[in-house]
Amino acid sequence: MNTHPPELSSPTLTDFSMRRPRYEIDQRRSLDWLAKVHAASQTTLEALDSESSRAYAARMAKVIERCACGPSQIARRGHVLRDIGRTDWSELTIYDVSRDPRGKG
């Protein structure tokens, strides 16, 4: 008499392939862009002058540096949005902070 339980059949995943996202940006540039896009949004919301906008961007950059992984941990980021890294706000699809400073929703 066999006292071992019957072997269970388990699903198997095969044929994996890696696909890079369509767009990439180096981490340093992405962190700098985050500070800029936040500052541009705040500038639109509060009608900041250029000096106040630069000061806000500098504050955001410090916060991002404390909270985000730096370029020594992440060399490049892949993404599917053409907007990331670009600063011609009026031409962006999702991050047009000059028209929608709180985002498109």
N, CA, C and O atoms as CSV, one atom per row, in Angstrom:
chain,resi,resn,atom,element,x,y,z
A,1,MET,N,N,0.841,-1.177,0.000
A,1,MET,CA,C,0.000,0.000,0.000
A,1,MET,C,C,0.893,1.250,0.000
A,1,MET,O,O,1.840,1.338,0.781
A,2,ASN,N,N,0.589,2.208,-0.873
A,2,ASN,CA,C,1.360,3.453,-0.989
A,2,ASN,C,C,0.816,4.468,0.003
A,2,ASN,O,O,-0.370,4.796,-0.041
A,3,THR,N,N,1.675,4.981,0.912
A,3,THR,CA,C,1.226,5.940,1.925
A,3,THR,C,C,1.566,7.379,1.561
A,3,THR,O,O,1.227,8.297,2.308
A,4,HIS,N,N,2.225,7.593,0.435
A,4,HIS,CA,C,2.559,8.951,-0.005
A,4,HIS,C,C,1.377,9.575,-0.733
A,4,HIS,O,O,0.700,8.897,-1.506
A,5,PRO,N,N,1.118,10.873,-0.495
A,5,PRO,CA,C,0.013,11.523,-1.201
A,5,PRO,C,C,0.329,11.640,-2.686
A,5,PRO,O,O,1.499,11.709,-3.062
A,6,PRO,N,N,-0.682,11.664,-3.526
A,6,PRO,CA,C,-0.424,11.807,-4.970
A,6,PRO,C,C,0.191,13.173,-5.254
A,6,PRO,O,O,-0.135,14.154,-4.587
A,7,GLU,N,N,1.068,13.235,-6.231
A,7,GLU,CA,C,1.707,14.505,-6.595
A,7,GLU,C,C,0.671,15.419,-7.211
A,7,GLU,O,O,-0.123,15.009,-8.058
A,8,LEU,N,N,0.692,16.668,-6.770
A,8,LEU,CA,C,-0.236,17.647,-7.324
A,8,LEU,C,C,0.366,18.267,-8.558
A,8,LEU,O,O,1.557,18.577,-8.590
A,9,SER,N,N,-0.432,18.446,-9.550
A,9,SER,CA,C,0.016,19.095,-10.768
A,9,SER,C,C,-0.049,20.599,-10.539
A,9,SER,O,O,-1.085,21.113,-10.117
A,10,SER,N,N,1.033,21.307,-10.807
A,10,SER,CA,C,1.032,22.759,-10.603
A,10,SER,C,C,1.276,23.459,-11.931
A,10,SER,O,O,2.020,22.968,-12.780
A,11,PRO,N,N,0.634,24.621,-12.100
A,11,PRO,CA,C,0.852,25.361,-13.352
A,11,PRO,C,C,2.301,25.817,-13.464
A,11,PRO,O,O,2.962,26.080,-12.459
A,12,THR,N,N,2.778,25.906,-14.681
A,12,THR,CA,C,4.143,26.320,-14.938
A,12,THR,C,C,4.142,27.484,-15.921
A,12,THR,O,O,3.514,27.416,-16.978
A,13,LEU,N,N,4.843,28.538,-15.568
A,13,LEU,CA,C,4.993,29.685,-16.468
A,13,LEU,C,C,6.308,29.532,-17.214
A,13,LEU,O,O,7.340,29.221,-16.619
A,14,THR,N,N,6.261,29.753,-18.518
A,14,THR,CA,C,7.465,29.600,-19.332
A,14,THR,C,C,7.554,30.713,-20.361
A,14,THR,O,O,6.644,31.531,-20.493
A,15,ASP,N,N,8.657,30.732,-21.084
A,15,ASP,CA,C,8.876,31.659,-22.196
A,15,ASP,C,C,8.799,33.133,-21.799
A,15,ASP,O,O,8.175,33.941,-22.486
A,16,PHE,N,N,9.435,33.468,-20.695
A,16,PHE,CA,C,9.478,34.864,-20.275
A,16,PHE,C,C,10.364,35.665,-21.216
A,16,PHE,O,O,11.354,35.151,-21.736
A,17,SER,N,N,10.014,36.889,-21.427
A,17,SER,CA,C,10.884,37.774,-22.193
A,17,SER,C,C,10.829,39.159,-21.556
A,17,SER,O,O,9.779,39.593,-21.082
A,18,MET,N,N,11.956,39.837,-21.552
A,18,MET,CA,C,12.034,41.159,-20.963
A,18,MET,C,C,11.825,42.204,-22.055
A,18,MET,O,O,12.421,42.123,-23.129
A,19,ARG,N,N,10.992,43.162,-21.776
A,19,ARG,CA,C,10.764,44.250,-22.719
A,19,ARG,C,C,11.004,45.560,-22.011
A,19,ARG,O,O,10.410,45.836,-20.968
A,20,ARG,N,N,11.857,46.347,-22.567
A,20,ARG,CA,C,12.133,47.659,-22.000
A,20,ARG,C,C,10.975,48.585,-22.331
A,20,ARG,O,O,10.393,48.496,-23.412
A,21,PRO,N,N,10.635,49.482,-21.396
A,21,PRO,CA,C,9.608,50.475,-21.705
A,21,PRO,C,C,10.047,51.344,-22.880
A,21,PRO,O,O,11.234,51.422,-23.198
A,22,ARG,N,N,9.106,51.977,-23.502
A,22,ARG,CA,C,9.386,52.778,-24.691
A,22,ARG,C,C,10.327,53.937,-24.400
A,22,ARG,O,O,11.169,54.275,-25.232
A,23,TYR,N,N,10.192,54.545,-23.233
A,23,TYR,CA,C,11.008,55.711,-22.881
A,23,TYR,C,C,11.870,55.402,-21.660
A,23,TYR,O,O,11.495,54.597,-20.807
A,24,GLU,N,N,13.013,56.046,-21.592
A,24,GLU,CA,C,13.901,55.914,-20.437
A,24,GLU,C,C,14.480,57.269,-20.086
A,24,GLU,O,O,14.615,58.148,-20.937
A,25,ILE,N,N,14.816,57.421,-18.824
A,25,ILE,CA,C,15.434,58.656,-18.351
A,25,ILE,C,C,16.399,58.272,-17.226
A,25,ILE,O,O,16.109,57.372,-16.438
A,26,ASP,N,N,17.537,58.947,-17.153
A,26,ASP,CA,C,18.435,58.622,-16.056
A,26,ASP,C,C,17.858,59.190,-14.757
A,26,ASP,O,O,17.138,60.188,-14.769
A,27,GLN,N,N,18.179,58.548,-13.656
A,27,GLN,CA,C,17.580,58.886,-12.363
A,27,GLN,C,C,17.841,60.338,-11.959
A,27,GLN,O,O,16.934,60.998,-11.452
A,28,ARG,N,N,19.036,60.844,-12.165
A,28,ARG,CA,C,19.334,62.229,-11.801
A,28,ARG,C,C,18.400,63.176,-12.538
A,28,ARG,O,O,17.815,64.081,-11.943
A,29,ARG,N,N,18.270,62.957,-13.825
A,29,ARG,CA,C,17.392,63.822,-14.626
A,29,ARG,C,C,15.933,63.689,-14.194
A,29,ARG,O,O,15.201,64.679,-14.183
A,30,SER,N,N,15.505,62.486,-13.842
A,30,SER,CA,C,14.113,62.310,-13.414
A,30,SER,C,C,13.844,63.028,-12.096
A,30,SER,O,O,12.775,63.612,-11.921
A,31,LEU,N,N,14.795,62.993,-11.169
A,31,LEU,CA,C,14.614,63.694,-9.892
A,31,LEU,C,C,14.600,65.204,-10.095
A,31,LEU,O,O,13.806,65.911,-9.474
A,32,ASP,N,N,15.474,65.696,-10.961
A,32,ASP,CA,C,15.479,67.133,-11.275
A,32,ASP,C,C,14.159,67.539,-11.916
A,32,ASP,O,O,13.613,68.600,-11.613
A,33,TRP,N,N,13.647,66.683,-12.807
A,33,TRP,CA,C,12.383,66.971,-13.473
A,33,TRP,C,C,11.231,67.018,-12.472
A,33,TRP,O,O,10.353,67.874,-12.579
A,34,LEU,N,N,11.230,66.110,-11.506
A,34,LEU,CA,C,10.169,66.117,-10.495
A,34,LEU,C,C,10.129,67.445,-9.748
A,34,LEU,O,O,9.053,67.997,-9.519
A,35,ALA,N,N,11.282,67.954,-9.370
A,35,ALA,CA,C,11.331,69.247,-8.680
A,35,ALA,C,C,10.804,70.356,-9.590
A,35,ALA,O,O,10.061,71.230,-9.143
A,36,LYS,N,N,11.187,70.320,-10.857
A,36,LYS,CA,C,10.738,71.351,-11.808
A,36,LYS,C,C,9.241,71.298,-12.046
A,36,LYS,O,O,8.582,72.338,-12.070
A,37,VAL,N,N,8.695,70.106,-12.222
A,37,VAL,CA,C,7.266,70.002,-12.517
A,37,VAL,C,C,6.429,70.422,-11.313
A,37,VAL,O,O,5.374,71.035,-11.474
A,38,HIS,N,N,6.897,70.096,-10.104
A,38,HIS,CA,C,6.188,70.553,-8.905
A,38,HIS,C,C,6.254,72.075,-8.780
A,38,HIS,O,O,5.265,72.720,-8.432
A,39,ALA,N,N,7.410,72.632,-9.060
A,39,ALA,CA,C,7.556,74.089,-8.999
A,39,ALA,C,C,6.702,74.777,-10.056
A,39,ALA,O,O,6.091,75.809,-9.782
A,40,ALA,N,N,6.656,74.220,-11.248
A,40,ALA,CA,C,5.830,74.808,-12.305
A,40,ALA,C,C,4.359,74.766,-11.929
A,40,ALA,O,O,3.623,75.720,-12.182
A,41,SER,N,N,3.934,73.676,-11.333
A,41,SER,CA,C,2.550,73.558,-10.886
A,41,SER,C,C,2.242,74.598,-9.807
A,41,SER,O,O,1.219,75.280,-9.869
A,42,GLN,N,N,3.121,74.711,-8.833
A,42,GLN,CA,C,2.922,75.671,-7.744
A,42,GLN,C,C,2.955,77.104,-8.274
A,42,GLN,O,O,2.207,77.961,-7.802
A,43,THR,N,N,3.809,77.358,-9.242
A,43,THR,CA,C,3.893,78.686,-9.854
A,43,THR,C,C,2.559,79.054,-10.499
A,43,THR,O,O,2.094,80.187,-10.372
A,44,THR,N,N,1.954,78.102,-11.184
A,44,THR,CA,C,0.648,78.352,-11.797
A,44,THR,C,C,-0.430,78.558,-10.732
A,44,THR,O,O,-1.235,79.485,-10.828
A,45,LEU,N,N,-0.440,77.692,-9.719
A,45,LEU,CA,C,-1.466,77.778,-8.669
A,45,LEU,C,C,-1.403,79.091,-7.893
A,45,LEU,O,O,-2.438,79.684,-7.588
A,46,GLU,N,N,-0.192,79.545,-7.574
A,46,GLU,CA,C,-0.026,80.716,-6.711
A,46,GLU,C,C,0.462,81.950,-7.452
A,46,GLU,O,O,0.720,82.978,-6.826
A,47,ALA,N,N,0.594,81.872,-8.760
A,47,ALA,CA,C,1.119,82.987,-9.559
A,47,ALA,C,C,2.435,83.502,-8.981
A,47,ALA,O,O,2.603,84.697,-8.739
A,48,LEU,N,N,3.364,82.570,-8.767
A,48,LEU,CA,C,4.663,82.920,-8.188
A,48,LEU,C,C,5.519,83.678,-9.198
A,48,LEU,O,O,5.451,83.425,-10.400
A,49,ASP,N,N,6.326,84.613,-8.693
A,49,ASP,CA,C,7.294,85.272,-9.569
A,49,ASP,C,C,8.475,84.318,-9.783
A,49,ASP,O,O,8.551,83.276,-9.133
A,50,SER,N,N,9.378,84.662,-10.673
A,50,SER,CA,C,10.459,83.734,-11.033
A,50,SER,C,C,11.367,83.413,-9.850
A,50,SER,O,O,11.825,82.278,-9.723
A,51,GLU,N,N,11.636,84.384,-8.986
A,51,GLU,CA,C,12.492,84.123,-7.817
A,51,GLU,C,C,11.808,83.147,-6.858
A,51,GLU,O,O,12.443,82.217,-6.362
A,52,SER,N,N,10.532,83.354,-6.600
A,52,SER,CA,C,9.787,82.457,-5.710
A,52,SER,C,C,9.669,81.068,-6.316
A,52,SER,O,O,9.729,80.071,-5.597
A,53,SER,N,N,9.502,80.996,-7.616
A,53,SER,CA,C,9.422,79.715,-8.295
A,53,SER,C,C,10.740,78.949,-8.174
A,53,SER,O,O,10.733,77.746,-7.913
A,54,ARG,N,N,11.862,79.631,-8.361
A,54,ARG,CA,C,13.176,78.988,-8.215
A,54,ARG,C,C,13.393,78.509,-6.781
A,54,ARG,O,O,13.937,77.427,-6.561
A,55,ALA,N,N,12.968,79.311,-5.812
A,55,ALA,CA,C,13.114,78.928,-4.401
A,55,ALA,C,C,12.259,77.688,-4.102
A,55,ALA,O,O,12.697,76.782,-3.393
A,56,TYR,N,N,11.054,77.657,-4.640
A,56,TYR,CA,C,10.187,76.501,-4.441
A,56,TYR,C,C,10.819,75.260,-5.064
A,56,TYR,O,O,10.806,74.188,-4.460
A,57,ALA,N,N,11.368,75.398,-6.258
A,57,ALA,CA,C,12.030,74.269,-6.927
A,57,ALA,C,C,13.206,73.765,-6.102
A,57,ALA,O,O,13.420,72.556,-6.011
A,58,ALA,N,N,13.962,74.661,-5.505
A,58,ALA,CA,C,15.101,74.262,-4.669
A,58,ALA,C,C,14.626,73.503,-3.432
A,58,ALA,O,O,15.241,72.512,-3.039
A,59,ARG,N,N,13.541,73.962,-2.821
A,59,ARG,CA,C,12.984,73.253,-1.659
A,59,ARG,C,C,12.494,71.859,-2.055
A,59,ARG,O,O,12.730,70.883,-1.344
A,60,MET,N,N,11.813,71.779,-3.192
A,60,MET,CA,C,11.331,70.478,-3.666
A,60,MET,C,C,12.504,69.533,-3.954
A,60,MET,O,O,12.438,68.344,-3.644
A,61,ALA,N,N,13.556,70.060,-4.536
A,61,ALA,CA,C,14.731,69.237,-4.836
A,61,ALA,C,C,15.317,68.650,-3.553
A,61,ALA,O,O,15.729,67.490,-3.533
A,62,LYS,N,N,15.355,69.443,-2.485
A,62,LYS,CA,C,15.873,68.944,-1.196
A,62,LYS,C,C,14.985,67.844,-0.635
A,62,LYS,O,O,15.488,66.834,-0.141
A,63,VAL,N,N,13.680,68.026,-0.705
A,63,VAL,CA,C,12.749,67.006,-0.215
A,63,VAL,C,C,12.906,65.723,-1.033
A,63,VAL,O,O,12.970,64.629,-0.474
A,64,ILE,N,N,12.967,65.860,-2.333
A,64,ILE,CA,C,13.110,64.696,-3.209
A,64,ILE,C,C,14.426,63.971,-2.930
A,64,ILE,O,O,14.458,62.740,-2.904
A,65,GLU,N,N,15.499,64.712,-2.725
A,65,GLU,CA,C,16.799,64.092,-2.416
A,65,GLU,C,C,16.732,63.264,-1.139
A,65,GLU,O,O,17.347,62.201,-1.051
A,66,ARG,N,N,15.984,63.752,-0.147
A,66,ARG,CA,C,15.869,63.021,1.124
A,66,ARG,C,C,15.006,61.773,0.984
A,66,ARG,O,O,15.241,60.782,1.675
A,67,CYS,N,N,14.019,61.808,0.110
A,67,CYS,CA,C,13.021,60.734,0.045
A,67,CYS,C,C,13.239,59.722,-1.077
A,67,CYS,O,O,12.824,58.570,-0.951
A,68,ALA,N,N,13.862,60.116,-2.137
A,68,ALA,CA,C,13.960,59.249,-3.322
A,68,ALA,C,C,15.267,58.473,-3.349
A,68,ALA,O,O,16.239,58.833,-2.685
A,69,CYS,N,N,15.269,57.419,-4.119
A,69,CYS,CA,C,16.505,56.682,-4.382
A,69,CYS,C,C,17.343,57.506,-5.354
A,69,CYS,O,O,16.838,58.012,-6.356
A,70,GLY,N,N,18.604,57.630,-5.048
A,70,GLY,CA,C,19.496,58.409,-5.891
A,70,GLY,C,C,20.044,57.610,-7.061
A,70,GLY,O,O,19.777,56.416,-7.194
A,71,PRO,N,N,20.817,58.285,-7.911
A,71,PRO,CA,C,21.401,57.626,-9.085
A,71,PRO,C,C,22.342,56.468,-8.752
A,71,PRO,O,O,22.581,55.612,-9.604
A,72,SER,N,N,22.881,56.423,-7.534
A,72,SER,CA,C,23.746,55.293,-7.192
A,72,SER,C,C,22.929,54.019,-6.949
A,72,SER,O,O,23.467,52.915,-7.043
A,73,GLN,N,N,21.628,54.162,-6.637
A,73,GLN,CA,C,20.762,52.994,-6.464
A,73,GLN,C,C,19.995,52.649,-7.742
A,73,GLN,O,O,19.745,51.477,-8.022
A,74,ILE,N,N,19.623,53.670,-8.514
A,74,ILE,CA,C,18.859,53.473,-9.745
A,74,ILE,C,C,19.540,54.280,-10.846
A,74,ILE,O,O,19.591,55.507,-10.772
A,75,ALA,N,N,20.047,53.620,-11.835
A,75,ALA,CA,C,20.744,54.331,-12.912
A,75,ALA,C,C,19.746,54.962,-13.879
A,75,ALA,O,O,19.841,56.147,-14.196
A,76,ARG,N,N,18.792,54.160,-14.342
A,76,ARG,CA,C,17.813,54.638,-15.328
A,76,ARG,C,C,16.430,54.149,-14.945
A,76,ARG,O,O,16.268,53.100,-14.322
A,77,ARG,N,N,15.444,54.929,-15.330
A,77,ARG,CA,C,14.047,54.559,-15.115
A,77,ARG,C,C,13.369,54.408,-16.461
A,77,ARG,O,O,13.546,55.231,-17.359
A,78,GLY,N,N,12.600,53.360,-16.589
A,78,GLY,CA,C,11.797,53.174,-17.784
A,78,GLY,C,C,10.390,53.671,-17.524
A,78,GLY,O,O,9.898,53.580,-16.400
A,79,HIS,N,N,9.741,54.192,-18.543
A,79,HIS,CA,C,8.373,54.670,-18.393
A,79,HIS,C,C,7.668,54.625,-19.743
A,79,HIS,O,O,8.304,54.500,-20.790
A,80,VAL,N,N,6.366,54.727,-19.699
A,80,VAL,CA,C,5.583,54.639,-20.931
A,80,VAL,C,C,5.023,55.992,-21.358
A,80,VAL,O,O,4.372,56.091,-22.399
A,81,LEU,N,N,5.267,57.028,-20.570
A,81,LEU,CA,C,4.749,58.362,-20.883
A,81,LEU,C,C,5.814,59.228,-21.534
A,81,LEU,O,O,6.919,59.364,-21.008
A,82,ARG,N,N,5.490,59.796,-22.646
A,82,ARG,CA,C,6.407,60.680,-23.359
A,82,ARG,C,C,6.698,61.947,-22.549
A,82,ARG,O,O,7.744,62.567,-22.736
A,83,ASP,N,N,5.794,62.336,-21.659
A,83,ASP,CA,C,5.911,63.572,-20.886
A,83,ASP,C,C,7.109,63.613,-19.936
A,83,ASP,O,O,7.705,64.672,-19.739
A,84,ILE,N,N,7.459,62.490,-19.359
A,84,ILE,CA,C,8.462,62.459,-18.294
A,84,ILE,C,C,9.789,63.021,-18.788
A,84,ILE,O,O,10.326,62.574,-19.801
A,85,GLY,N,N,10.309,64.000,-18.065
A,85,GLY,CA,C,11.592,64.603,-18.392
A,85,GLY,C,C,11.499,65.829,-19.278
A,85,GLY,O,O,12.481,66.557,-19.424
A,86,ARG,N,N,10.357,66.072,-19.864
A,86,ARG,CA,C,10.192,67.220,-20.767
A,86,ARG,C,C,9.639,68.409,-19.984
A,86,ARG,O,O,8.839,68.238,-19.064
A,87,THR,N,N,10.064,69.594,-20.349
A,87,THR,CA,C,9.633,70.791,-19.615
A,87,THR,C,C,8.897,71.805,-20.490
A,87,THR,O,O,8.667,72.935,-20.061
A,88,ASP,N,N,8.536,71.427,-21.676
A,88,ASP,CA,C,7.695,72.286,-22.503
A,88,ASP,C,C,6.246,71.973,-22.129
A,88,ASP,O,O,5.521,71.308,-22.868
A,89,TRP,N,N,5.848,72.476,-20.955
A,89,TRP,CA,C,4.601,72.089,-20.291
A,89,TRP,C,C,3.393,72.095,-21.218
A,89,TRP,O,O,2.586,71.167,-21.171
A,90,SER,N,N,3.247,73.100,-22.047
A,90,SER,CA,C,2.047,73.211,-22.883
A,90,SER,C,C,1.944,72.105,-23.929
A,90,SER,O,O,0.864,71.893,-24.479
A,91,GLU,N,N,3.021,71.402,-24.216
A,91,GLU,CA,C,2.999,70.318,-25.192
A,91,GLU,C,C,2.830,68.941,-24.546
A,91,GLU,O,O,2.769,67.929,-25.244
A,92,LEU,N,N,2.756,68.905,-23.220
A,92,LEU,CA,C,2.655,67.625,-22.538
A,92,LEU,C,C,1.210,67.143,-22.491
A,92,LEU,O,O,0.273,67.941,-22.463
A,93,THR,N,N,1.051,65.840,-22.484
A,93,THR,CA,C,-0.276,65.232,-22.505
A,93,THR,C,C,-0.908,65.185,-21.117
A,93,THR,O,O,-2.065,65.569,-20.945
A,94,ILE,N,N,-0.163,64.723,-20.147
A,94,ILE,CA,C,-0.703,64.537,-18.799
A,94,ILE,C,C,-0.226,65.618,-17.842
A,94,ILE,O,O,-0.987,66.054,-16.978
A,95,TYR,N,N,1.009,66.053,-17.977
A,95,TYR,CA,C,1.602,66.992,-17.023
A,95,TYR,C,C,1.668,68.422,-17.552
A,95,TYR,O,O,2.678,69.102,-17.369
A,96,ASP,N,N,0.616,68.877,-18.197
A,96,ASP,CA,C,0.566,70.268,-18.641
A,96,ASP,C,C,0.197,71.131,-17.439
A,96,ASP,O,O,-0.964,71.494,-17.254
A,97,VAL,N,N,1.193,71.452,-16.633
A,97,VAL,CA,C,0.946,72.179,-15.380
A,97,VAL,C,C,0.592,73.637,-15.601
A,97,VAL,O,O,0.137,74.303,-14.671
A,98,SER,N,N,0.787,74.151,-16.806
A,98,SER,CA,C,0.390,75.528,-17.075
A,98,SER,C,C,-1.133,75.626,-17.235
A,98,SER,O,O,-1.718,76.661,-16.918
A,99,ARG,N,N,-1.775,74.568,-17.720
A,99,ARG,CA,C,-3.235,74.551,-17.860
A,99,ARG,C,C,-3.930,73.779,-16.751
A,99,ARG,O,O,-5.011,74.163,-16.306
A,100,ASP,N,N,-3.312,72.691,-16.302
A,100,ASP,CA,C,-3.897,71.835,-15.256
A,100,ASP,C,C,-2.878,71.627,-14.136
A,100,ASP,O,O,-2.275,70.558,-14.044
A,101,PRO,N,N,-2.676,72.640,-13.279
A,101,PRO,CA,C,-1.628,72.527,-12.265
A,101,PRO,C,C,-1.847,71.412,-11.248
A,101,PRO,O,O,-0.902,70.994,-10.579
A,102,ARG,N,N,-3.067,70.930,-11.124
A,102,ARG,CA,C,-3.344,69.823,-10.193
A,102,ARG,C,C,-3.401,68.492,-10.924
A,102,ARG,O,O,-3.683,67.463,-10.311
A,103,GLY,N,N,-3.143,68.497,-12.204
A,103,GLY,CA,C,-3.184,67.278,-13.002
A,103,GLY,C,C,-4.506,67.132,-13.717
A,103,GLY,O,O,-5.473,67.822,-13.396
A,104,LYS,N,N,-4.550,66.252,-14.668
A,104,LYS,CA,C,-5.744,66.046,-15.480
A,104,LYS,C,C,-6.837,65.273,-14.767
A,104,LYS,O,O,-7.959,65.169,-15.264
A,105,GLY,N,N,-6.514,64.737,-13.616
A,105,GLY,CA,C,-7.534,64.001,-12.867
A,105,GLY,C,C,-7.481,62.524,-13.113
A,105,GLY,O,O,-8.280,61.776,-12.550
